[in-house]
């Protein structure tokens, strides 16, 4: 059995055929037992590095989800989805199928009902990490959180509370998608592989920021808005700065974000539920900034 931690390299000459096609051969010992004629390999570009990767895991069989209460079935679907499953047969009587479809549509990005039988529904994942990258999903999560905080900073209305709730549900879907991508992207993106543990904390922080923004929206009244508008804008600016530092991998900016968040928290002296949620948003922005500093340190070693 091959050691998955083995690292080898070889020099090969590039050949040119036709007017625009370049060919490079692979060492025979590397291919035997791993690839066969006609197999597809993925070639990825990361700066000056080209990576050739093979699918080392066999495609998973269809996951069968037994008859249970719909939310229990949803939890089973999400668990299998996070572990790489792409097909799910959910056993369900016809009276429950609409509820199951709505739950899965709301919580899991890319899953569509493609077939129904007497016993249940077949769902298939139509979204692959080659179509939407982990970094694109991360940016989408950031945009959703940013939109929630911007909406809260505006004058509150019933419609805007509903808007925040809708954005929070969408953030949940992208959070689950991002975790799946984080587990399955390393083979094709070394940068994600290097910083996987740090991205786990970043994703959890983004999810928690969305949760606290939603909770804030549920308890904010029009009469309270004026006194909270400025702290909300400050929390939004601190969060944006944390994400800017993350995307730029700027440890100095991340350090400034941590100091800024600490200063903003000192100004939140009220002891109430709304203030608590703002403090938590600042805390999780700090966590994101700390992960940026840790990533920079890990890459420097």
C-alpha positions as CSV (number, residue, x, y, z in Angstrom):
1,X,0.0,0.0,0.0
2,X,1.3,3.4,-0.9
3,X,2.1,5.8,1.9
4,X,-0.1,8.9,1.4
5,X,2.5,11.1,3.0
6,X,5.2,10.2,0.5
7,X,6.4,13.2,-1.6
8,X,8.3,12.6,-4.8
9,X,9.4,14.8,-7.7
10,X,10.8,14.2,-11.2
11,X,11.9,16.3,-14.2
12,X,10.2,15.6,-17.5
13,X,10.6,17.3,-20.9
14,X,7.6,19.0,-22.3
15,X,6.7,18.0,-25.9
16,X,4.6,19.9,-28.4
17,X,2.2,18.4,-30.8
18,X,0.2,20.3,-33.4
19,X,0.1,24.1,-33.1
20,X,-1.0,24.6,-29.4
21,X,-0.9,21.3,-27.5
22,X,1.8,20.5,-24.9
23,X,2.3,17.0,-23.5
24,X,4.2,15.8,-20.5
25,X,4.6,12.1,-19.5
26,X,4.1,10.7,-16.1
27,X,6.6,8.2,-14.5
28,X,5.4,4.6,-14.9
29,X,5.8,3.7,-11.2
30,X,3.6,6.6,-10.2
31,X,0.8,5.6,-12.5
32,X,0.7,1.8,-11.9
33,X,-2.1,0.8,-9.6
34,X,-3.5,4.4,-9.5
35,X,-4.5,5.3,-13.1
36,X,-5.4,3.5,-16.3
37,X,-5.6,4.4,-19.9
38,X,-8.4,6.8,-20.5
39,X,-8.7,8.0,-16.9
40,X,-9.0,11.8,-16.4
41,X,-6.7,13.8,-14.2
42,X,-7.1,17.4,-13.0
43,X,-4.5,20.0,-13.7
44,X,-4.7,23.1,-11.4
45,X,-2.8,26.4,-11.6
46,X,-1.8,28.1,-8.3
47,X,0.6,31.0,-9.1
48,X,3.7,29.5,-10.6
49,X,2.7,25.9,-9.5
50,X,0.9,23.4,-11.7
51,X,-0.6,20.5,-9.8
52,X,-1.7,17.2,-11.5
53,X,-4.1,15.3,-9.3
54,X,-6.0,12.0,-9.6
55,X,-9.2,10.9,-8.1
56,X,-8.0,8.6,-5.4
57,X,-11.4,7.8,-3.8
58,X,-14.0,5.6,-5.4
59,X,-17.3,7.3,-6.0
60,X,-19.7,6.6,-3.1
61,X,-22.8,4.6,-3.6
62,X,-26.2,6.1,-3.2
63,X,-26.9,6.9,0.5
64,X,-30.1,5.3,1.7
65,X,-31.9,7.4,4.3
66,X,-34.5,5.3,6.2
67,X,-38.0,6.5,7.2
68,X,-37.8,8.8,10.1
69,X,-39.1,12.2,11.2
70,X,-38.2,14.8,8.4
71,X,-35.7,16.7,10.5
72,X,-33.9,13.5,11.5
73,X,-33.7,12.5,7.8
74,X,-32.3,16.0,7.1
75,X,-29.5,15.5,9.7
76,X,-28.6,12.2,8.0
77,X,-28.5,13.8,4.6
78,X,-26.3,16.7,5.8
79,X,-23.9,14.2,7.5
80,X,-23.5,12.2,4.4
81,X,-23.3,15.3,2.2
82,X,-20.4,16.7,4.3
83,X,-18.6,13.4,3.9
84,X,-18.7,13.5,0.1
85,X,-21.9,11.7,-0.9
86,X,-23.6,12.9,-4.1
87,X,-26.7,10.7,-4.3
88,X,-29.3,10.2,-1.6
89,X,-32.4,8.0,-1.6
90,X,-34.7,9.3,1.1
91,X,-37.4,6.8,2.0
92,X,-40.7,8.6,2.8
93,X,-44.4,8.2,2.5
94,X,-46.0,10.5,-0.1
95,X,-47.6,12.6,2.7
96,X,-44.2,13.7,4.0
97,X,-42.4,14.2,0.7
98,X,-43.2,17.9,0.2
99,X,-41.9,18.7,3.7
100,X,-38.6,16.8,3.1
101,X,-38.1,18.5,-0.2
102,X,-38.5,21.9,1.3
103,X,-36.2,21.1,4.2
104,X,-33.4,19.9,2.0
105,X,-33.8,22.7,-0.5
106,X,-33.6,25.2,2.4
107,X,-30.5,23.7,4.0
108,X,-28.4,22.0,1.4
109,X,-27.0,23.8,-1.6
110,X,-26.9,21.8,-4.9
111,X,-29.2,18.9,-3.9
112,X,-32.2,18.4,-6.3
113,X,-34.9,15.8,-6.4
114,X,-34.3,14.0,-9.6
115,X,-36.6,11.0,-9.3
116,X,-39.5,9.6,-7.2
117,X,-40.6,6.0,-6.7
118,X,-43.1,4.3,-4.5
119,X,-40.6,4.2,-1.7
120,X,-39.2,7.6,-1.7
121,X,-37.2,10.4,-3.4
122,X,-33.8,10.3,-5.1
123,X,-31.8,13.5,-4.6
124,X,-28.6,14.2,-6.5
125,X,-25.9,16.8,-5.9
126,X,-25.7,19.0,-9.1
127,X,-23.0,21.3,-7.7
128,X,-19.3,20.3,-7.7
129,X,-16.3,22.0,-6.2
130,X,-14.9,22.4,-9.7
131,X,-17.8,24.7,-10.6
132,X,-17.8,26.7,-7.4
133,X,-14.5,27.0,-5.5
134,X,-14.1,27.1,-1.7
135,X,-12.8,30.7,-1.9
136,X,-15.9,31.7,-4.0
137,X,-18.2,30.2,-1.3
138,X,-16.2,31.9,1.4
139,X,-16.7,35.3,-0.3
140,X,-20.4,34.5,-0.7
141,X,-20.7,33.8,3.0
142,X,-18.9,37.1,3.7
143,X,-21.3,39.0,1.4
144,X,-24.4,37.5,3.1
145,X,-23.1,38.5,6.6
146,X,-22.2,41.9,5.3
147,X,-25.7,42.3,3.8
148,X,-27.3,41.3,7.1
149,X,-25.4,43.9,9.1
150,X,-26.0,46.6,6.5
151,X,-29.7,45.9,6.6
152,X,-29.7,46.1,10.4
153,X,-28.0,49.5,10.3
154,X,-30.8,50.9,8.2
155,X,-34.1,51.9,9.7
156,X,-35.8,48.6,10.9
157,X,-39.1,47.5,9.4
158,X,-41.0,44.2,9.3
159,X,-39.8,43.6,5.8
160,X,-36.1,44.1,6.7
161,X,-36.5,41.7,9.6
162,X,-37.8,39.1,7.1
163,X,-34.8,40.1,4.7
164,X,-32.3,39.3,7.5
165,X,-34.0,36.0,8.2
166,X,-33.8,35.0,4.6
167,X,-30.2,36.0,4.4
168,X,-29.4,34.0,7.5
169,X,-31.0,30.9,6.0
170,X,-29.0,31.3,2.8
171,X,-25.8,31.7,4.9
172,X,-26.6,28.4,6.6
173,X,-26.7,26.7,3.1
174,X,-23.4,28.2,2.1
175,X,-21.8,27.3,5.5
176,X,-22.6,23.6,4.9
177,X,-21.4,23.8,1.3
178,X,-18.1,25.4,2.5
179,X,-17.5,22.7,5.0
180,X,-18.0,20.0,2.3
181,X,-15.6,21.9,0.0
182,X,-13.1,22.2,2.8
183,X,-13.1,18.5,3.2
184,X,-12.8,17.7,-0.5
185,X,-10.8,20.6,-2.0
186,X,-7.3,19.8,-0.6
187,X,-6.5,17.5,-3.5
188,X,-6.8,20.3,-6.0
189,X,-5.9,23.4,-3.9
190,X,-2.8,23.1,-1.8
191,X,-3.5,26.5,-0.2
192,X,-6.7,25.2,1.4
193,X,-5.0,22.0,2.5
194,X,-2.2,24.0,4.3
195,X,-4.7,26.2,6.2
196,X,-7.6,23.7,6.6
197,X,-7.8,23.8,10.5
198,X,-7.7,27.6,10.5
199,X,-10.5,27.8,7.9
200,X,-12.7,25.6,10.1
201,X,-12.6,28.3,12.8
202,X,-13.2,31.0,10.2
203,X,-16.3,29.2,8.9
204,X,-17.6,28.6,12.5
205,X,-17.1,32.3,13.2
206,X,-19.0,33.3,10.0
207,X,-21.8,31.1,11.0
208,X,-22.0,32.5,14.5
209,X,-21.9,36.1,13.1
210,X,-24.9,35.3,10.9
211,X,-26.7,33.7,14.0
212,X,-26.1,36.8,16.2
213,X,-27.2,39.2,13.4
214,X,-30.4,37.3,13.0
215,X,-31.0,37.3,16.8
216,X,-30.3,41.0,16.9
217,X,-32.9,41.6,14.2
218,X,-35.6,39.6,16.0
219,X,-35.3,41.8,19.1
220,X,-34.5,45.2,17.7
221,X,-37.5,47.6,17.8
222,X,-37.8,50.9,15.9
223,X,-37.6,52.8,19.1
224,X,-34.2,51.2,19.9
225,X,-32.7,51.6,16.5
226,X,-31.3,55.1,16.8
227,X,-29.2,54.3,19.9
228,X,-27.8,51.1,18.2
229,X,-27.2,52.5,14.7
230,X,-23.7,53.8,15.4
231,X,-22.5,50.6,17.3
232,X,-24.0,48.5,14.4
233,X,-22.0,50.5,11.8
234,X,-18.8,50.1,13.9
235,X,-19.4,46.4,14.2
236,X,-19.9,46.2,10.4
237,X,-16.7,48.1,9.7
238,X,-14.7,45.9,12.1
239,X,-16.2,42.7,10.5
240,X,-15.4,44.0,7.0
241,X,-11.8,44.8,8.1
242,X,-11.4,41.3,9.5
243,X,-12.5,39.8,6.2
244,X,-10.4,42.2,4.2
245,X,-7.3,41.1,6.2
246,X,-8.3,37.4,5.6
247,X,-8.7,37.7,1.9
248,X,-5.5,39.7,1.5
249,X,-3.7,37.5,4.1
250,X,-2.5,40.7,5.8
251,X,-1.4,39.9,9.3
252,X,-0.8,43.6,10.2
253,X,-4.3,44.6,9.2
254,X,-5.6,41.6,11.2
255,X,-3.7,42.9,14.3
256,X,-5.3,46.3,13.8
257,X,-8.7,44.6,13.6
258,X,-8.2,42.9,16.9
259,X,-7.3,46.1,18.6
260,X,-10.2,47.9,17.0
261,X,-12.7,45.2,18.1
262,X,-11.4,45.5,21.7
263,X,-11.9,49.2,21.6
264,X,-15.4,48.9,20.2
265,X,-16.4,46.5,23.0
266,X,-15.4,48.9,25.7
267,X,-18.0,51.3,24.3
268,X,-20.8,48.7,24.7
269,X,-21.5,49.2,28.3
270,X,-25.2,48.2,28.3
271,X,-26.1,44.9,29.8
272,X,-28.9,43.7,27.5
273,X,-29.5,41.1,24.9
274,X,-28.9,43.4,21.9
275,X,-25.6,44.6,23.3
276,X,-24.6,40.9,23.9
277,X,-25.2,40.0,20.3
278,X,-23.1,43.0,19.1
279,X,-20.3,41.9,21.4
280,X,-20.4,38.4,20.0
281,X,-20.2,39.7,16.5
282,X,-17.0,41.6,17.5
283,X,-15.7,38.5,19.2
284,X,-16.1,36.4,16.2
285,X,-14.6,39.1,14.0
286,X,-11.6,39.0,16.3
287,X,-11.4,35.2,15.9
288,X,-11.3,35.6,12.1
289,X,-8.4,38.1,12.4
290,X,-6.5,35.8,14.8
291,X,-6.8,33.0,12.2
292,X,-5.4,35.3,9.5
293,X,-2.3,35.9,11.8
294,X,-2.0,32.2,12.4
295,X,-2.2,31.4,8.7
296,X,0.5,33.9,7.9
297,X,2.7,32.4,10.6
298,X,2.1,28.8,9.3
299,X,3.1,29.8,5.8
300,X,6.3,31.5,7.0
301,X,7.6,28.3,8.7
